[in-house]
Amino acid sequence: MDNTSKIFVKLEDYEDIKEILSLMSDKVKEAREVLAKIYDIKSKEDTAVERWNSNLNKVEEKIDKINRALD
């Protein structure tokens, strides 16, 4: 269908369609907000996991150093 085609709908249907589209837009906006929160949480979790990994690497290095010193 091209942009110049005309569609005729009853006024009641038109108002319903506009209301439905408005509700859909609101739901999409809510979904975007939830997604942004999820990305924020994921970013914080990724940072925490990287910190834990770094700390474990340091502990592992210290254990290896102690083991080498004891050998």
Summary of the structure (lengths in Angstrom):
residues: 71
radius of gyration: 28.7
end to end distance: 80.4
largest distance: 89.0
contacts: 122
relative contact order: 0.05
helix: 85%
strand: 0%
